Amino acid sequence: MFPFFDAGPQPGIALAALYALLAVASLSIRRAARGAAPSMLQHQVNAWWRIFPIVTLALLAYPLGLPALCLLVCILAIAELDTHVDGRYFRFGAGGILLGAIAIGLFFPAMALPLIATVLAIGALYCWRRPGPGALIWLTFLVTAGAMLILAIFTTLPFGEQTILGWALYLFILTALNDIAQFVSGKLFGRHKIAPGVSPNKTWQGLAGGIVVSQVVSLALGSYLQLAGPLTLAVFGLLLSLAGFAGDLMFSAAKRRLGIKDFSALIPGHGGILDRVDSLVLTAPLLYCLLRITQQGQA
């Protein structure tokens, strides 16, 4: 019933290694701080301690856990965005769109992608004709909900359950470590800013560090889980690293336009759920498309 427990020891060992890595990072940062106020890096690591147990539960409960996780993210996104929009109907309108899209996507998977494209097109047209903070809030929600719906229909990919589960684990770990690597590399080596008007902390050195770590993680984890060959994993690692960076930059631009630092204070010291899934909003659809293309190329 739950493929995670039938997939052999590899997924469990990969998760254990991730938690061990986070534990080492937490202990090292705490020891280096020596009683000083928590740094941004410490907040970054602590945020993943709050997020990864939830992701782990979703993977353990696969396939039901993945749509449940996506629904939770969307509900939290509605709650966060509702605090930044001047209007009474966002919460109910967004909730209705979300429930309708998830119901159609889960019960009629073949309709999921056309539905996502249609909703995003309508949302983009609405935002173009009525520019302003309210329109940006709606577009941010639609992009997030669309990405989560695509992640939810990972279960419909034409692979075995254990392979799909492996790719989902690969996606979460790669996206998280890419974020952390970009942040750490930027703090340690960042000199040349990429988009100072949008996100002053984004540097070319940080991007390069994320790409290097993503390559290592993609090749090591993908080979260990026997997901694909080295060349495919190298290409996936590069593209997903760039997509994660672009998602982070996209949401930073939205926050800058709204005049806020974080979407909420849900995660102490490190913002809200949208501040954490900004990279996933692009990496999940990209990986889904890459897997579809790869599968069609092998057919």
Rosetta blueprint (number, residue, H / E / L):
1 M L
2 F L
3 P H
4 F H
5 F H
6 D H
7 A L
8 G L
9 P L
10 Q H
11 P H
12 G H
13 I H
14 A H
15 L H
16 A H
17 A H
18 L H
19 Y H
20 A H
21 L H
22 L H
23 A H
24 V H
25 A H
26 S H
27 L H
28 S H
29 I H
30 R H
31 R H
32 A H
33 A H
34 R L
35 G L
36 A L
37 A L
38 P L
39 S L
40 M H
41 L H
42 Q H
43 H H
44 Q H
45 V H
46 N H
47 A H
48 W H
49 W H
50 R H
51 I H
52 F H
53 P H
54 I H
55 V H
56 T H
57 L H
58 A H
59 L H
60 L H
61 A L
62 Y L
63 P L
64 L L
65 G H
66 L H
67 P H
68 A H
69 L H
70 C H
71 L H
72 L H
73 V H
74 C H
75 I H
76 L H
77 A H
78 I H
79 A H
80 E H
81 L H
82 D H
83 T L
84 H L
85 V L
86 D L
87 G L
88 R L
89 Y L
90 F H
91 R H
92 F H
93 G H
94 A H
95 G H
96 G H
97 I H
98 L H
99 L H
100 G H
101 A H
102 I H
103 A H
104 I H
105 G H
106 L H
107 F H
108 F L
109 P H
110 A H
111 M H
112 A H
113 L H
114 P H
115 L H
116 I H
117 A H
118 T H
119 V H
120 L H
121 A H
122 I H
123 G H
124 A H
125 L H
126 Y H
127 C H
128 W H
129 R H
130 R L
131 P L
132 G L
133 P H
134 G H
135 A H
136 L H
137 I H
138 W H
139 L H
140 T H
141 F H
142 L H
143 V H
144 T H
145 A H
146 G H
147 A H
148 M H
149 L H
150 I H
151 L H
152 A H
153 I H
154 F H
155 T H
156 T H
157 L L
158 P L
159 F L
160 G L
161 E H
162 Q H
163 T H
164 I H
165 L H
166 G H
167 W H
168 A H
169 L H
170 Y H
171 L H
172 F H
173 I H
174 L H
175 T H
176 A H
177 L H
178 N H
179 D H
180 I H
181 A H
182 Q H
183 F H
184 V H
185 S H
186 G H
187 K H
188 L H
189 F H
190 G L
191 R L
192 H L
193 K E
194 I E
195 A E
196 P L
197 G L
198 V L
199 S E
200 P E
201 N E
202 K E
203 T E
204 W H
205 Q H
206 G H
207 L H
208 A H
209 G H
210 G H
211 I H
212 V H
213 V H
214 S H
215 Q H
216 V H
217 V H
218 S H
219 L H
220 A H
221 L H
222 G H
223 S H
224 Y H
225 L L
226 Q L
227 L L
228 A L
229 G L
230 P H
231 L H
232 T H
233 L H
234 A H
235 V H
236 F H
237 G H
238 L H
239 L H
240 L H
241 S H
242 L H
243 A H
244 G H
245 F H
246 A H
247 G H
248 D H
249 L H
250 M H
251 F H
252 S H
253 A H
254 A H
255 K H
256 R H
257 R H
258 L H
259 G L
260 I L
261 K L
262 D L
263 F L
264 S L
265 A L
266 L L
267 I L
268 P L
269 G L
270 H L
271 G L
272 G L
273 I H
274 L H
275 D H
276 R H
277 V L
278 D L
279 S L
280 L H
281 V H
282 L H
283 T H
284 A H
285 P H
286 L H
287 L H
288 Y H
289 C H
290 L H
291 L H
292 R H
293 I H
294 T H
295 Q H
296 Q H
297 G H
298 Q H
299 A L
